[in-house]
Amino acid sequence: MMSNTGLLRLALRWVLLAALVGSAPVARATSDAGSPDFQLTIEQGDTLTGLGQRWLADPRRWPELQRHNKIQDPNRLVPGSTLAIPVAWLREKFTDLTVASVSGQASKADGTALAVGDKLREGAAIKTADDGYVTIKLVDGSTLRVQSRSQISVERARTLPGSDATQTRLQLQSGQAEVQFKPATPKTSRFEIRTGFASAAVRGTEFRVAAGERGTRTEVTEGTIAFAGLPPNAGPAAPEESVPIPEGYGSIVDESRKPIAPVRLLAAPALPQEPVFQRAPRLRLAFQAMEGAVSYRARLAADADFQKMIGETVLSQPEVSFSGLEVGSYVLKVRAIDKFGLEGRDAMALIGIIPDTQPAAPASGWGAPAPGQGSTPSTPASGWGTPAPARNR
């Protein structure tokens, strides 16, 4: 029969063992509970130790993977079944962003000119001048358009092994950027733009972000994003709380570092539905004022994708004016700006600049060119499929 001293020693051993188990790596698994899971299909011959070597950043975490999936035998996995791996545990591969187009002046961090085809890796930074516009392609085919007077850097650009999932984080120090996110992107992908005040993370496909000295604004034109305020000197961790901004709405984060409730964006202005022809070298086009608009932003490009930017301007009145235009075809976009500074939906019009000597019959009525602006001639000087030479301003 065991003595009282023996019983006490046995009890202490059990207490010590329980304490050791409580401090085991299982706690690390719960620390990543907020991370989404990557779904992996088990194949014949797979084991957890082998999968850990191929897929985990730290292969020694395979016991945590076993607990995460409630697997009894790590060496007897069922082919065709699914293994859930938290994205935060996965081994990642560095990837590049590619410069697809450059209009005007844009430079790298070292001051050298940015060129089409340049690769942007983690740590890379670019800056656009007053006439500079840059289109960047992500590895998944998504598009980032950096507007004039902007500065942006690549903080994270990774792909997950054996999948199309990507992890991208950009820092917009100043200016504006527009994102067209590829709809077919895997749900384990993450794309985030940060500023000194806020974070905008993709749950949708098209949105804009603008960074200023006193705050950040975002507008969602398609899909949904998660918008969150950030504390000063925020680290790389995802924000704890965010506000969903749905399609057709925008929000602002100011010095309070909290997003305002979503605000409905202004509708697109009414621009002519038919092509507008005017004589070189100037474009002037008036349109109807919009209720709730305090100003308007107009952009002109020599292509429908706006990779060959001609210029942009902010209008206090509903009248567009560009000068120094060469003969050819152009695309005009105009959006209204509300009292919060949020920019609304885009309206688009096709513009033809014809030689000054070519006659143009007058037209009247809303949506048609005003007197002196010309109308559609029988033979345009340049077809819509032939972009005019891009002349930056």
ZIQUI-V10282 format. One record per residue. N is the residue number from 1. D_CENTER is the distance of its C-alpha to the mean C-alpha in Angstrom with 2 decimals. Layout:
n d_center
N D_CENTER
N D_CENTER
//
This chain:
n d_center
1 72.69
2 69.83
3 70.72
4 68.85
5 67.61
6 66.28
7 64.49
8 62.90
9 61.70
10 60.24
11 58.41
12 56.96
13 55.73
14 53.88
15 52.31
16 51.20
17 49.81
18 47.84
19 46.37
20 45.36
21 43.71
22 41.86
23 40.35
24 39.44
25 35.96
26 35.45
27 34.07
28 31.20
29 30.16
30 29.89
31 27.84
32 24.85
33 25.46
34 22.02
35 20.44
36 19.71
37 22.17
38 21.88
39 24.60
40 26.98
41 29.95
42 33.23
43 35.36
44 39.11
45 40.20
46 37.10
47 37.86
48 35.77
49 36.83
50 35.87
51 32.46
52 31.96
53 32.72
54 30.24
55 27.28
56 27.51
57 26.57
58 29.92
59 32.31
60 34.72
61 32.62
62 33.92
63 36.32
64 33.46
65 31.89
66 35.32
67 35.43
68 31.88
69 32.98
70 36.62
71 38.10
72 41.86
73 42.48
74 39.83
75 41.84
76 42.22
77 38.89
78 38.98
79 37.59
80 35.09
81 34.15
82 30.68
83 29.92
84 27.16
85 25.64
86 23.40
87 20.21
88 21.07
89 24.29
90 23.07
91 23.68
92 20.57
93 20.42
94 18.76
95 16.69
96 15.56
97 12.70
98 14.51
99 14.89
100 15.41
101 16.73
102 18.01
103 19.75
104 21.94
105 21.99
106 19.39
107 20.50
108 19.93
109 20.96
110 24.55
111 24.76
112 25.02
113 23.50
114 20.24
115 21.02
116 19.71
117 19.75
118 19.22
119 17.77
120 15.55
121 16.50
122 16.21
123 17.59
124 16.78
125 15.95
126 15.87
127 17.07
128 17.41
129 20.69
130 21.69
131 21.54
132 18.73
133 15.63
134 13.72
135 11.78
136 10.51
137 10.74
138 9.77
139 12.89
140 12.16
141 11.76
142 8.10
143 7.50
144 6.03
145 8.66
146 10.17
147 12.87
148 16.42
149 17.73
150 14.63
151 14.63
152 11.97
153 12.93
154 12.18
155 13.58
156 13.23
157 12.97
158 15.28
159 16.43
160 18.86
161 22.35
162 23.54
163 20.43
164 17.16
165 15.27
166 12.84
167 11.95
168 9.28
169 9.15
170 8.61
171 10.92
172 10.75
173 14.51
174 14.94
175 13.91
176 10.93
177 7.60
178 6.25
179 3.64
180 6.28
181 6.30
182 9.92
183 12.13
184 14.63
185 12.69
186 15.19
187 15.05
188 15.70
189 12.35
190 10.01
191 6.46
192 6.58
193 6.34
194 10.02
195 12.48
196 16.23
197 16.33
198 13.51
199 10.81
200 7.96
201 7.62
202 6.81
203 10.13
204 9.44
205 8.06
206 7.22
207 6.53
208 7.21
209 8.01
210 11.39
211 13.45
212 17.21
213 20.37
214 21.05
215 17.87
216 14.26
217 13.28
218 10.58
219 11.17
220 10.40
221 11.83
222 11.72
223 11.85
224 11.50
225 9.52
226 11.54
227 12.07
228 14.59
229 16.68
230 17.38
231 20.88
232 21.76
233 21.35
234 19.35
235 19.47
236 17.02
237 17.99
238 15.77
239 16.75
240 19.83
241 19.17
242 16.30
243 16.49
244 15.04
245 13.77
246 14.69
247 14.24
248 15.98
249 15.81
250 14.49
251 15.48
252 16.40
253 17.18
254 20.15
255 22.66
256 23.61
257 20.29
258 20.25
259 18.03
260 20.19
261 20.74
262 18.38
263 19.63
264 19.89
265 18.36
266 21.00
267 21.74
268 21.49
269 24.48
270 27.35
271 27.40
272 30.03
273 29.58
274 31.73
275 31.11
276 32.30
277 34.56
278 35.57
279 37.65
280 36.37
281 35.27
282 33.81
283 31.64
284 32.47
285 31.33
286 32.02
287 30.48
288 31.29
289 30.33
290 28.25
291 29.31
292 27.10
293 25.56
294 26.42
295 24.82
296 22.77
297 20.22
298 21.25
299 19.70
300 21.80
301 21.07
302 23.40
303 21.29
304 19.55
305 16.19
306 16.35
307 16.40
308 19.89
309 19.43
310 22.75
311 21.86
312 20.78
313 22.79
314 22.93
315 26.02
316 28.36
317 30.15
318 29.18
319 30.14
320 28.09
321 29.73
322 28.90
323 31.64
324 32.48
325 31.21
326 32.81
327 34.16
328 31.62
329 28.93
330 25.77
331 23.01
332 22.61
333 19.89
334 20.83
335 19.34
336 21.28
337 20.62
338 22.30
339 24.28
340 21.42
341 19.47
342 16.98
343 16.30
344 17.21
345 17.01
346 17.50
347 20.98
348 21.79
349 25.15
350 26.70
351 28.73
352 31.67
353 33.30
354 36.90
355 39.72
356 41.51
357 44.75
358 43.55
359 44.91
360 42.74
361 44.29
362 43.53
363 41.79
364 41.54
365 39.81
366 36.39
367 33.66
368 35.92
369 36.10
370 38.21
371 41.53
372 41.07
373 37.61
374 39.04
375 38.52
376 37.94
377 40.55
378 42.10
379 40.70
380 37.43
381 37.35
382 34.19
383 32.81
384 29.32
385 28.63
386 29.64
387 27.11
388 28.87
389 28.74
390 25.69
391 27.22
392 25.03
393 25.99
//
